[in-house]
Amino acid sequence: MPRPLPRLPEPDSEPFWRATKNHELKYQQCNDCNTVVFYPRQHCTHCGSPNLSWKTSAGLGTVYTYSIVRQNRSPFFRDLVPYVLAYVDLDEGFRIMTNVVGTPRVEDVKCGMRVKVQWEDYEEVALPLFAPA
Amino acid sequence: MAYSTQRRDVAIVGIKEYPLRVVRPGTTANHIRIESARAALEEAGLTWQDVDGFYDAQGGGLGGPEYFGLKPNTIDTTSVGGSSFEFHAAHAVQAIREGKCRVALLTYGSTAHTDGRAIGTGGFGGFAGPATMGQNMTAPWGGATAANYALVKTRHMFQYGSKPEQFAEISVATRAHAMRNPEAVQAMKDLGYENIRELSIEDVLESRMIADPLHLLECCMVSDGGGAVVIASAEVARNTRKKPVWIIGTGQATKYRENAGDITVSAGAQSAPQAFGEAGIRPDEIDNAQMYGSFTITQLVCLEDLGFCKKGEGGDFVSGGRLRWDTPLKPAMGTDGSGYSSNHPGMHGIFLLLEATRQLRGESTSQVANARLAVAHGNGGDLGSTHSGSTIILARD
C-alpha cells in the first residue's frame, strides 16, 4: 500500500505540489499587506486580496511540535509506525505539517530542533520531509 | 467588568442518555436517537408533536424530520464535530428568544463501536471524496487523530513545563467518577476494559503510548451510544416535570493551524469570554465543568482557556485530585466518567449537556454538593489543527 499522495488537479494546492517535483518548497505572500499565506490558496488570509506572489523557501526551519505515532490503522501508516508527525516552522514564516526523519531514534526529535527539507520522490510530486539540519 | 445581559428565559427541560455503549443487534443510530428523544420528552411531560425545533449534528436536515415524523419551524444542521451540540444549544436559545420555536429537540446516535470505526487511530490518513486543499496539505504525513492532539500536548509540555503525571490526574479523577456511575461501569465491561477499577497515576503512565506523549489511558473510548436534550421557552418550562436548568450564557468559535500561531490555545479562549460575559459570572463561581473528554490535553487546555486558571498553569491546577466531585475546591470535572471511562461514540458534546443538567438537578452519581452553576464546553474537530469550541453556561433556580 503506497503513501497517500496529494490528488491533482486541485486549484489551490496544485502550484505548491507541481513545484515539489523540482524540489522547490513554495509559499505565498500578499503583494498588498505582506502577510505570508500558507496553506496555499488564492486570497490573502489577512486582507482578502487576490494579489499573491509565489516564493521559494530555503527549506530551513525549526520543529514547533511533534508526536511519535505508535498506532495508526490506516494502510501504509500501519506499517510505517513508529514515525514522527510534526509541525515545522520555516524561517520564512510559514508552518507546515510533515514528518521528521533521519534521527538515530524517533525519540531524538525535540521542539526547537533545527531541520532542513529532504525530498521523497514520486512520479508526479515530491514529498517534503524534514531531517536534522 | 463584563457586560451581562443574563436572562433566564430558555431552559433544558428534558434529557436522556442512551444507557448502552454496545448496542443490541439490529439497533441503528436512528433508533438510539428516537428512543432517547421519546424518553427526554416524556421526562419533560411533553409530547412528540410539541417539538417545533429540530437540531441535527449528523447531516439529517432533510431526512431527519421525516424519519422522526416532525414538522419543525426551525431546522439547524450545524455540524462542526463533537461540539455541535453546544452550538445547537446556543442556536436554540436564539431561536426560542425570537419566538421561532418553543420546544427544541437535540439528538445524537452512533454505533461507532459496532461499526468498528477507528476514531482515534484512523482517519486523516487517507482520502475520501473530491480532492481538497486541506486533505492535500495534511494526509500525506499520516496525522492520525490521537497524534493530532498529541502535537498540542508536546508543545504544552515544552512551553509550560507541564508534566506527564499532571495529565494523568485527569484520567484518574474521571475514572473515579466512572466507578460511581453504574452505566459507565457497564460500558467498560461491555467494551472489554481490563482491570475495571479506580486508576493510579502510575497506571496511566504505564499504559502504552498511542501517540507520544499520549498514553492509552489518556484517550477516549470508542463506544456506541447517544442521547437527547429538550430545550424550551420559560413558558413551556413552567409546566414541565423537572426543575428547569437555565441556559444563561453561550459562546462559539473556531480555531485552526496558523503560521506562528499558538497551538496550546483552543477555540475556547474565544468562546468562553462571550459566554461568561453574557452570564455575568466568573469561572471561579462554576461548581462543575463538563469539558470535552476526547484526550487529556483537550480538557487541560480548555480549563485554561475558559479561565479556571492562567494559561500554562493547567498542570498545577488539576493536581492533587482537584477535579474530583468531593473536593471542596471548584470545579469538579467529568463527573459522569467522561469520554475515557463512560461514553464517547465519536461525538462527545451531548453528554456534557446531559451531565451538567444532572448536576444542577442533583441527579449525578458523583453529585457536587449544592451545585448551582455549571459549564458544558464542547471542542470538536482536531485540537491540533482545525477545531471548534462552544461554551454553554447553565444555572438552576
Interface residues (C-beta under 8 A of the other chain):
Chain A: R3 P4 L5 P6 R7 L8 P9 E10 D12 S13 F16 W17 V36 F38 Y39 P40 R41 Y64 T65 Y66 S67 I68 V69 R70 Q71 N72 R73 S74 P75 F76 F77 L80 Y83 L85 A86 Y87 D89 G93 F94 R95 I96 M97 T98 N99 E107 C111 G112 L127
Chain B: A118 T121 G122 G123 F124 G125 G126 F127 A131 T132 M133 G134 Q135 N136 M137 T138 A139 P140 W141 G142 G143 A144 A146 A147 N148 A150 L151 V152 K153 T154 R155 F158 R208 M209 I210 A211 D212 P213 L214 R257 E258 N259 A260 G261 I263 G384 S385
